[in-house]
Structure formats: C-alpha cells, structure tokens
Amino acid sequence: MKKKFNTRKCLAAGLALLTLFMLAACGGPKDDTSMIISSESDIRIVNLFSPMEKTDPNVENVARSAADMTILLAEERLGVRVAYRTYTAEDSKDKTYDEVLLDRARNDMDDLYLLNPDIIMALAAEGELMDLSGLACTQNLRDVVLTANMVDGKLVAVPQEVVAYGLFINKDIFDACNLELPNTPEEFLECCRVLQKNGYETPIGANRWWLETFVLAIAYADLYNGGDVEAEIAALNSGERKYSDYMRPGFEFLQQLIDNGYIDTEKALNSEAIEGEGADFRAQVTPIVMAYWGAANAETAYGGTDFEMQVIGFPSHQGQMPVISMTGFGVGINAEHAEDAMAVLDVITSDEALQIYAEINRVISPSENVRVDCVPSLKPLNDRIEENVYVLGSNANMKLEQWGNICLVVRQLLAGATVDECMAEFDRLQAETLPE
C-alpha cells in the first residue's frame, strides 16, 4: 500500500497549499529544521510538521499570523509548547512537501501534521493516523468536512478552513472586451477566444497543480448537485461505473483549451502555484487564473490588486461551480506526544480558535457555528457555496483518490498524452482499487 502512494505529488494547494500555511505548500526555502520555542526539559513539546510560506519580507504573512494565534491559544491553555518543523519545495525538481511528509509520518518523526487531501487518504489507508472522532471540536463540523475526511468510519483529519477553489477574473479586462462572466464550458471558451483576439495571447494562467479543478467541476456537477451520491460512489467503488466516463468531458474541455493555445502547456507543467502565473495576473497580462479562496485575501497572492477582481466557480453545465477541497491536521498513530497533540488539535479547531482564524483570514470555517464576511471579490463564489452548490475535490468514500490522481493525469495531458490515453490511465488506476 505504501508504495502505491509514493508517486502522488499533487499539493492541494493552496491544497493544496492552504489552510494553516497553505500559501506555503508550493514554494519556499528548503528548511527541514525544528524551530523549538523552548528547550527546557520541563516543557511539554508537541512537534508540528507543516509547510512554510515563501513571503516577501515586506509583506505581512496574515495566514501564518492567524494560525500562530490559535497555536498560542493552545499553548497558554494547555501549558505546552508547539515546535514548528517546516519544509517547502524549492522548484519542480525538488521533493514535494507531500513526499517529505509521507516519509516523516511513516517514520513517526512528528506528532501533528498538516495534510493535503491525497495524503490524508494515503496515511489513513496505511493506519498511520489517529481517529479524531472523540475530540470535542468534531461536534460542530460541517457535513462536508466529515465527508471529505472520514476513512473507514474514522475521522482522520480536521481542518482550520474549508478550501474553495475558483476562477480569479480580471473584471476590468472582461468589461473592456464586453464579456460577461462565463457560466458554462461553451461560454468560457468564447471568452478565451475574444480575449485572445483582443491581444491576450494566453488568456489562462496555469500551474502544475490546479488544472484538475476544471475537470472536477465538469465531471461531478450532477453527482454532487442532484445525483444519488451514495449510490454512484458505490457503483464506482465496485467497478460497475467507470471514473473515466465522468472524467472524459473535463479532459476533452482541457484539450480544447490546449489546442487553441489558451494555456501555455510548458509553463503549466513546470510552474509552482501562484509563483508561476501570479505576476502576469497582477500585471494584467493574463486575465484569468485559478486559485483558492484565501488567495483573494493574501497580499502575497491576489489580495489588493490594482483592478477589479471577481472570483467565480468553474464552468459546468450547471453553471459556475466551486470546487471544495481541504487540508487537515492529523495526529500520527505512534506520536511520541499523542495525548498532548490531540489536546492541541482540539483547541486550535475549537469554535473559539476557528473564530479567530476565520476573522483574520476571512475564510470558510469548518465549523457550522462560525461565519465571517468575505471580501467583495469572493461574493460570486460565496453565493454559490451558500446555495449549497459545489463539487468535492476530495471524497474519502471514493476508493480512488481524486485530487492527486486527477492532477497527475492532467499533467500527462499537458505533456502530450491523448484524452484516450488519459482515460485508459483512469481505468488502470480504478482497477487497482477493486477487490480481486
């Protein structure tokens, strides 16, 4: 089982790449050192492994500040100290955060981990994560959190935010080109055609992680919005239905974007999230990028642009479709300081801590009891989510992990594989999940 997950390199950017330090999951200085707050022998230590954001030294790291405040709350309440151990990939040739995390978790090197969706499933399947169902914080979790992070009846991870992905649109450019915000794949293609005609050679800024959001929105719009979710997933898990049948329309759509030159495939294959396409979007060279909710708030991403920005769902035949995924904190099954780690997690994901986190970061809270106002640019995406319209980018009930696998197969498409070859890869991956 462990070998199977060694090739899963996708970050949820923001996964990945996201909740606590999820601006961090894709870039930053290589640093696998422990930053221990105190080395006094009488202090109880909890070791936390997470990504670290690469930031402009002149820009405040708001996401980190919010997370730190919840950690401080736990330290003060419990009398423990949390030691940060961090790592981020320098570039596409380096080990990803996920690869490093898998090795550390399998070797019981830390107590508490910030996990991307595919890694949650991998470590849970290997029995490497504690069941968190008994924590007090779990009583207030949204159903979507339980669906995403339940594996074999065990809650194996709890996030500090629900991560919603959307299309970040330069509304000024769209207005200048007399374009309405697109709802369907056909409307999106027309927008790209007009933008290209008006001199925006590559309308979509893409990176090596997040193009799967288009596929997910098109593939699962019906499943999560009116379909019999339980029955359809059971059919997928048994092999009665094929993932490739769901995936094909989304991959054919991506192929159209590639064929028309709306995506720079070479750049997309090698670019880190936001670092690769962010500068062109902020400079109004690229009108469209994809990113997660928190990027609209962060000065290190797309907060405070010099133009009007709107964040909408991805095109689907059911209209603009948010894609929801989430990172989560998990506790190692053999954690040296398991009891204290569980206690820390219970505090930092309590309603009190989540209110602090959500108010600072202005994100969607995993707690049903915590609500905050979003920035105006996020209102279109938020309206859809409040209408309970979305697709899940990660669903622990599916035997075939979604976020990481779709990401990797999309990268095969970018590298020149045909849609049929990509569908054959999904069939192969699905066959591996079926009982013999």
C-alpha positions, 0 to 999 in steps of 0.5 A: 500500500505504501508504495502505491502512494509514493508517486502522488505529488499533487499539493492541494494547494493552496491544497493544496497549499492552504489552510494553516500555511497553505500559501506555503505548500508550493514554494519556499526555502528548503528548511527541514529544521525544528524551530523549538520555542523552548528547550527546557526539559520541563516543557511539554513539546508537541512537534508540528510538521507543516509547510512554510510560506515563501513571503516577501519580507515586506509583506505581512504573512496574515495566514501564518499570523492567524494560525500562530494565534490559535497555536498560542491559544493552545499553548497558554491553555494547555501549558505546552509548547508547539515546535514548528518543523517546516519544509517547502519545495524549492522548484519542480525538481525538488521533493514535494512537501507531500513526499517529505511528509509521507516519509516523516509520518511513516517514520513517526518523526512528528506528532501533528501534521498538516495534510493535503487531501491525497495524503490524508487518504494515503496515511489513513489507508496505511493506519498511520493516523489517529481517529479524531472522532472523540475530540470535542471540536468534531461536534460542530463540523460541517457535513462536508468536512466529515465527508471529505475526511472520514476513512473507514468510519474514522475521522482522520483529519480536521481542518482550520478552513474549508478550501474553495477553489475558483476562477480569479477574473480580471473584471476590468479586462472582461468589461473592456472586451464586453464579456460577461462572466462565463457560466458554462464550458461553451461560454468560457471558451468564447471568452478565451477566444475574444480575449485572445483576439483582443491581444491576450495571447494566453488568456489562462494562467496555469500551474502544475497543480490546479488544472484538475479543478476544471475537470472536477467541476465538469465531471461531478456537477450532477453527482454532487448537485442532484445525483444519488451520491451514495449510490454512484460512489458505490457503483464506482467503488465496485467497478460497475461505473467507470471514473473515466466516463465522468472524467472524459468531458473535463479532459476533452474541455482541457484539450480544447483549451490546449489546442487553441493555445489558451494555456501555455502547456510548458509553463503549466507543467513546470510552474509552482502555484501562484509563483508561476502565473501570479505576476502576469495576473497582477500585471494584467497580462493574463486575465484569468487564473485559478486559485483558492479562496484565501488567495483573494485575501493574501497580499502575497497572492491576489489580495489588493490588486490594482483592478477589479477582481471577481472570483467565480466557480468553474464552468459546468453545465450547471453553471459556475461551480466551486470546487471544495477541497481541504487540508487537515491536521492529523495526529500520527498513530505512534506520536511520541506526544499523542495525548498532548497533540490531540489536546492541541488539535482540539483547541486550535479547531475549537469554535473559539480558535476557528473564530479567530482564524476565520476573522483574520483570514476571512475564510470558510470555517469548518465549523457550522457555528462560525461565519465571517464576511468575505471580501467583495471579490469572493461574493460570486463564489460565496453565493454559490457555496451558500446555495449549497452548490459545489463539487468535492475535490476530495471524497474519502468514500471514493476508493480512488483518490481524486485530487492527486490522481486527477492532477497527475493525469492532467499533467500527462495531458499537458505533456502530450498524452491523448484524452484516450490515453488519459482515460485508459490511465483512469481505468488502470488506476480504478482497477487497482482499487477493486477487490480481486 
